[in-house]
């Protein structure tokens, strides 16, 4: 029988992130090593990373990362991709054989450009076109899953502990100006390759620690606008909420945070008239996109990161910095692995977004 103190209850999954405001490139080694002190926050059923700036030689093309159950699924999906895109390069994503990662699917990446003739015929911009293709594949192509689809970025995930997933994908060989990481401890959804974090659509990616009690309401609303939640975990819907609010509705990051972690009405009532009017509008119009339940998330996007707690701050998250870098993690120990001399360590307030952008004109972050 286990006695008190012999088992750790770590309050869920592990998240971590780092970004260089000057756009300086960093290998993925530190981000996956940052997950080691948070090992007990995972149970081996999912780990993953997102890197930004990692494909400079193909920065003008969408990088589609796909899992395939078998060669038949791959062949059928590739036929469809060839109908919709110019495929500049197709290759297996490089991996290491390590005993900790087993039962891997076929893992491929495709650098693609939408066919202009198809874009003109459908009267769509390229981002909307790619988003629709992703939804089509993940909904209708059995055994094929697009798990990353942005430009000059990529998600890498698997069933396993995150530090093993990082080694498996050789992330020490990649360089990016921003990285996010996740160690999964699923409690009510299955552990499978597609269900590991990050969840990504276009250049948006989400890592999440917590539970979404509002999932059904969020999902029903977002699926009215063409999104399909097919990956068997609640976190997927946050990615689509971010895409809908930021890309389709044109909200700022601060406004999107005020939807996802909307202030209480009592808090809104205490604001000045202009701020009260704005927050009332956001909370009223997008009421179905309020995410309830305990959560801490990191949203990755082109040239930036946003970290956000639920409004009651029911999940831990700390922030630190050193020189041009900002670090975010569930625990300070993870930040100290990435930067032992990190400064200004603090815990953001509930519902308070921490937004970090690469400086405009920084050569590697552009």
N, C-alpha and C positions, 0 to 999 in steps of 0.2 A: 504494500500500500504506500502510495506517495504521501509524504508528509508536507506540511506547509513549508514553503521555501525551496522545495525540491523541484518545482516546475515553474516555468516562467510564463506569465500571461502577458504578452507584449502589446495587446490592443491592436492586432491586425498586421497588415502588410508593411513593407518597407519601401520608401521612396527616397530618391536622391537626384540631385541635378547640379550642374555647374555650367557657367557661361562666362566667356571673356567679353567684356564690354568693348575692348579694342579689336575684337575679331581675331585674336591670336588663336592659332590652332593647337589643339591638345589631342593626344592619342586617347583611345577609350580605356586604357589600362587603369587609370586612377578611378574612373567611375565604377568599373566592375569590382575593383578592390575595396571601394568604399562600402560595398554591401556586406563584406565579411563580418564586421562587428555587429551587423544587424541580422546575422544568419538565423537567429531564433524567431525572427518575425516572418520567416517563410517556412513552408513545409515540404518544399521540393516539387510542388505541383505547378510552378510557373515562375519564370524570370524573364526579364527583357530590358531592352535599351533602345533609345532613339538618339541618333547622331545627326547634327546639322552641319552642312558644309563639307560633307564626306565625299561628294562626287563632283569635284570641280571640273573634271574633264568632260562631264556630261551634264553640266549645270542647267543647260537649256532644255533638257528632256525630263519627262516624268519617269521616275524610277519605281517600277512596279515590283514589289516583292510578293511572291506567291508560294503557298504550300500546295502540293498535290498529293493525293492519296496514292496514286499509281500512274503509270505511263499513259494509260488510256485517258484518264482525267486531264493529264498534261496536254496530250495531243488535241483533244477536243477544245480545250481552252485556248490553245495556241492558234487554232483555226479562227476562232472568234477574234482574238487579238489582231491577227493579220488583216481582218476585214475592217478594223476600226482604227488602226494605228500604222504609222511607219515605225518598224522595229529597227532601231539603230544597232542594238547589241542585245543578245540573249545568252545567259550563262548560268550555271549553278552558282549559288552563293557559296564562297569558300568556307569550309568548316574544318575543325580538327576532330579526329576520332578520339573521344575520351570516354572512359567507362561510365561516367556519371550521367551521360546523355544517351538515351536509348529510344528505340522506336521512332526515329526521325522520319518525317515524310520526305518527299522530293522538295527541295528548297531552291527556287530559281528567282532570278531578277531579270527584268526587261527594261531597257531604256527606250522610251517611246515618244513619238510626237503624234498628236491627233492629225488625221488626214484633213487637209483644208477643205476638200470638196465635201466631206461629210459635215464638217462644222458649218459651212455655208448652207448646206441643205437643211440642217436642223436648226440653224439660227441660234447657236449656242456659243458662249465663250468657252475657252479650252478647259477651265477649271470645272465648270458645270458639266461639261461633256465627260471628263475623266471621272468625276464623282458618280455620274449615272452608270458608266461602264463598271465601276467597282461594285455598285449595288447590284447590277445585273449578274455579274459573275458570282458574287457571294450568295445570291438568292437562287439562281437557276442552274449553275454549273456544279453538279454534285461532285464532291471530291476536290474542288478547287477553291482556294481562299486567298483573296488579295488582302495582305495585312499591312501594306505600306504603299503609298501612291504619290508622294510629293516630289518636288524638284530639289536636287542637291541635298537630300536627306534620306534617311532610311531607318526603319524599325527592325529590330532583330529580337526574336523571342522564341521560347521553347518551354517544354516541361522539364523542370530542373531547378536547382538553386541558382540565383542570379550570377554568383561568381563563377559557376561552372558554365552557365550560358555565355558569359563574356568570353571565356577561354574557347568554348566551342566555336563561336563565330569569329575568332581571331580579331577581336576589337582592338587589341593592342597594335594592329597593323593599319587601323584607320585613324585619320585626323579630322577633327571637327572643332568649330568654335563654340559649340554647345552640346551638352549631353544630358539625357535623363535616364533614370534607372528604376526598376521595380522588382521587388521580391514578393511573391504571391502567397497568401494564406487563405485559399478559398474556403468559405464556410457553407455556402448554399448553392454553389454552381460548380460544374465539373472542372477538373483540371485537365486541359488538353491544349495542344499547341496553339490553336487559334484563339483560345480563351486567355492566354497569357497577356500581360500588358507589355508595352504600350498598345493602346488602340489608336490607330492613325487613319486620317482621311486627308488627302492632299498634303499640305505641309503642317497640318495640325496633328499633335499627338498628345495623349493623356496617360499619365500614370496616377494611380488612385489608391489610397488607403482608406477603407471604410465600407459602409453599407448604404445603399440608396433605397430608403423606404418609399420614395415617391416614384420608383422606377416605372410602374404601370402607367401612371398619369403622364410622366415624361415621354415614355415610348409612344403612347397613343397620339400625343400631340405631334411629335416629331415625324412620325410615319405618315402624317397627312401631307408632308412636304417632300415625299419621295425617298426618304431614308428607310432602310430596312435593318432591324436589329436581329441579326442571324447568328451571332457568335457566342451565345449562351452565357452571357455574363452582364451584370447591370452596368458596368463601367462603359461599355460601348456607347451607350446613349449620351454620355457626357461629351464625347468627341463630336457627335452629330449636333448636339445643342450648341457647342462652340462654333462649329462650321455655319450653322444656321444663323446664329446671332451676329457673328463677325463678318462672314462673307456675304450671306444673302441679305441680312437686315442692315448691314453697315454700322453696327454699334461699335463703340470704342471698347477697349479691354476693360476699362473701369465700369462702363455701363453693363457689359456682359457679366462682370462679377456681381453687379447689383441685381441681376436677374437670377443667376445661379445660387447665390447666397444672399438673397434679398433681405434688407434690414427689416426688423420688426416694425409694425405700424407705429408703435410708441416711439421708436427711434426716428422714424420719418417725421413724425409730428413735431419733433424738437428742432428740426432743421429750418434754415431760413426759407423764405417763400419760393425762391427760384429752385433751390435744391429739393425742396419738398415736392414741388410740381413735377420735376423730372423723375424722382424716385417713385412717386405715386403712379405716374404714367407707366414706367417700366414694370412695376409690380402688378399693375392691373392688366396691361396688354399681354404680358408674357407670364401670367400667373401659373400656367401649366408647366413652365420650365424652371420653377423654383425646385432646387434639389434639396430634399430633406433627408435627415439621418446623419450619422457621424461621417465626416470625410475630410481628408486633406488631399489636394490634387496639385500636380504641376502640368500646366499646359505649355507644350513646346510649339513654336511657330517660327517662320522665317525671320531670322535676326532677333529672336527674343524668347523670353520665358515669362510665364505668370504662375505664381504659387497662390493657392487660396484654401483657407479652412472653411468648414461650415460655420455658421454664424454663432453657434454655441461653443466652438472650438473643442469638439469632442475627440479629435485626433491630434496627435503631437506633430509639430513641424517647427524647425528652427532654421534660421538664416544667418549666414556669416559672410565676410568678405576679406579679400586680401589683394592689394594692388588693383588690377583691372578685372579681377574675377569675383563673382558672387556664387555662393554655395547654398544649397537648400537640401535638407534631409529630415527624416523622421527623428534622428538622434544626432546630437553634437558629435558623438564618436565617429560617425560616418564623415562629417565635415573634416575632422582632424586627420583622417586618413588621406583625404585629398589635399589638405593644406594644414600641416601641424601648427602654423603660426596664424591661423585665421583670426580675424578681429571682429569686433562689433557683433558678437553672437547675440541674437535675440529671437524671441518667439512672437510672430505676428498675432495680432488680435483676431478673434473670430470674424469672418466675413471681410477682413482687410486684405485686398490683393497686394501682392508684392510683384511689381512689374519691372523687368530688367530688359533693356534693349541694347543691341550692338550699336555703337556710335555711328551716325550717318557718315558714309564715306570710308569706314574702316575696310581695308582692302580685302581681307579674307572673309569677313562677314557679309559682304555685299553679294 
